[in-house]
Amino acid sequence: MGTERDILLSVADLARRFRMAPSSIGYAVMRGKKIAEEKGIKQYNNVGKGNIE
C-alpha cells in the first residue's frame, strides 16, 4: 500500500489539475480511507495487476 506521503504527493498533482486546495483533496482521501477501514472494505492497489490488500 502507498504511504500517506505518496497519497499526498498524488493529491498535489490532482490539486494542480483541478485548481483545488491540496488540503481539501487530502482530507477527502484520508476520510474515505478511514471510512473504508471502519467498514472493512478492501482496497485495490496497482490497478490492472490484480493486487488486493
C-alpha positions as CSV (number, residue, x, y, z in Angstrom):
1,M,0.0,0.0,0.0
2,G,1.2,3.5,-0.7
3,T,2.3,5.6,2.2
4,E,0.4,8.7,3.4
5,R,3.2,10.7,1.8
6,D,2.6,9.0,-1.6
7,I,-1.1,9.8,-1.3
8,L,-0.4,13.4,-0.5
9,L,2.0,13.7,-3.4
10,S,-0.7,12.4,-5.7
11,V,-3.1,14.8,-4.1
12,A,-0.8,17.7,-5.0
13,D,-0.9,16.6,-8.7
14,L,-4.7,16.4,-8.6
15,A,-4.9,19.8,-6.9
16,R,-2.9,21.4,-9.7
17,R,-5.1,19.8,-12.4
18,F,-8.4,20.8,-10.8
19,R,-7.2,24.0,-9.2
20,M,-8.3,23.0,-5.8
21,A,-6.6,23.3,-2.4
22,P,-4.5,20.3,-1.8
23,S,-5.7,20.2,1.8
24,S,-9.3,19.7,0.7
25,I,-8.5,16.8,-1.5
26,G,-6.1,15.3,1.0
27,Y,-8.8,15.5,3.7
28,A,-11.4,13.8,1.4
29,V,-8.9,11.0,0.6
30,M,-7.9,10.3,4.1
31,R,-11.5,10.5,5.3
32,G,-12.5,8.0,2.6
33,K,-9.7,5.7,3.7
34,K,-10.8,5.8,7.3
35,I,-14.4,5.0,6.4
36,A,-13.3,2.1,4.2
37,E,-11.1,0.7,7.1
38,E,-14.0,1.1,9.5
39,K,-16.3,-0.8,7.2
40,G,-13.7,-3.5,6.3
41,I,-13.7,-2.6,2.6
42,K,-10.7,-4.0,0.8
43,Q,-8.7,-1.5,-1.3
44,Y,-7.4,-2.2,-4.8
45,N,-3.8,-1.3,-5.3
46,N,-1.8,-1.4,-8.6
47,V,-5.0,-1.3,-10.7
48,G,-4.7,-3.7,-13.6
49,K,-2.3,-6.0,-11.8
50,G,-5.0,-7.7,-9.7
51,N,-3.4,-7.0,-6.3
52,I,-5.8,-6.7,-3.5
53,E,-4.9,-5.7,0.0
